[in-house]
Amino acid sequence: MSQELTLEQVTPRKSFLEKLALGGLLILVFAVLTASYISTDIDPFKLYDKRQNAFEYLFGRQLNDTDKQDAMAQAGRMPEIVAFEESYQEVKAELIAAGKEADPVVIQREAAIRAEKRMLAMDPAQRETLVQQEYARIADEKTGGYFPPVTAWSHLKEYLTALIETVAIAIWGTLIAFVLAIPMAMFAARNTLEMMVQGDGLHQRIIRWFGQFAARRMLDFCRGFNEFVMALIFVAVIGLGPYAGVLALAIHTFGILGKVFSEAIEQIEPGQVEAVTASGASPAQVMAFSVIPQVMPLIVSYTLLRFESNVRSATILGFVGAGGIGFLMFDKINGYLYREVCTMMIMVILSVTLIDYMCGILRRKFV
């Protein structure tokens, strides 16, 4: 009769040293987690305690009587400001038309006199309208908050143009990286490098080692620089604009794609490579008809994934002047126009969602 095996009999037994090493590793992991938890000041209850601040930041705060009085006091000066500005431009235009020198002191003195006359002649209803409009603007600014977002078509048109530029930055940054990453991955992968540099001599082994080492270190270098830092460098070198964002994304994405592609190439099925090689194919033909077809699904999938990520990254690059909707967003944040920022954030989220859906269709078709 066959004897039934128990779980203890089939479970590999660990020696005392292995158990000791495992225990030491667990203690080390626990110590690292504890130290990092303390250093990062993680407090699960802090966000709950600050919930009122979060609500006011997102939806605005209630104005008290002092805020309303200050807003009305500021708005009450708006008719005087409008009257003086109109008078100033009028006096300046008259002096220029008469061919006289536009002395700022003379213009201000004459503008002040005319502004007083304008104030006396101003219709009370017009004055009240100016005050109420300015009061509404100041009160809205004091209230703050991201909601409700701005929906005026004039603003949406401007944001849409900037969003298209952001997507264009992501497209070209990803495309340049994709084109450069495939040949670099061939040098970074051990098996394809052996196809290009054949032989077991010392000279060939040194060339292969140095080639793979140089290719991998270049990918590490490009991948190690954050695209935000690269954008800062390129903005300083070539100036403001989307081209700096394209270069920053291309270099960082090149490092990531090259690393992933090279690892995928090293994991291919060697049987197909041997079959094509046995037919008398050259190294270039082997890579074209055996290596690339095997890794193409991963290449397509991960390139599309990086494109989605680059759309979000291109938005942030605008904060340092690399073009796109991020440049507008940073300008509105500095002006405390958070509702316009909310509109742009919603547009970015919708565009990323649409791109993700379209990339999903492409993945199902090619992967």
Buried (B, 14 or more C-beta within 10 A) or exposed (E): EEEEEEEEEEEEEEEEEEEEEEEEEEEEEEEEEEEEEEEEEEEEEEEEEEEEEEEBBEEBBEBEEEBBEBBBEBBBEBBBEBBBEBBBEBBBEEBEEEEEEEEEEBBBEBBBEBBBEBBEEBEEEEBEEBBEEBBEBBBBEBBBBBEEBBEEEEBBEBBBEBBEBBBBBBBBBBBBBBEBBBBBBBBBBEBBBBBBBEEEEEEEEEBBEEBBEEBBEBBEEBBEBEBBEBBBBBBEEEEBBBBBBBBBBBBBBBBBBBBBBBBBBBEBEEEBBEEBBEEEBEBEEBBEBBBBEBBEEBBBBBBBBBBBBBBBBBBBBBBBBBBBBBBBBBBBBEEEBBBBBBBBBEBBEEBBEEBBEEBEEBBEEEE
